[in-house]
Amino acid sequence: MDKPILSPDFTIEDIHKLREYNYYKTKDMLPQERMDYYNNLGMEVHREIQMRKLQKA
């Protein structure tokens, strides 16, 4: 499944597309692989938030 294209308004349909994409991406992963996948994504988001906080200051 290709990465979904999201609308500029970010509607409920975009959320459905993201959930479906994420399901197909992770459905065949082992539990540890899935945990690592989500932890890595979480760390990326955390770094992005920290960078934005530093830019505001």
Contacts in CASP RR format, 6 or more apart in sequence:
PFRMAT RR
TARGET T0000
AUTHOR 0000-0000-0000
METHOD contacts of the structure
MODEL  1
MDKPILSPDFTIEDIHKLREYNYYKTKDMLPQERMDYYNNLGMEVHREIQ
MRKLQKA
1 20 0 8 1.000
1 21 0 8 1.000
1 24 0 8 1.000
1 25 0 8 1.000
3 21 0 8 1.000
4 14 0 8 1.000
4 17 0 8 1.000
4 18 0 8 1.000
4 20 0 8 1.000
4 21 0 8 1.000
6 14 0 8 1.000
6 17 0 8 1.000
6 18 0 8 1.000
7 13 0 8 1.000
7 14 0 8 1.000
26 34 0 8 1.000
26 37 0 8 1.000
29 37 0 8 1.000
END
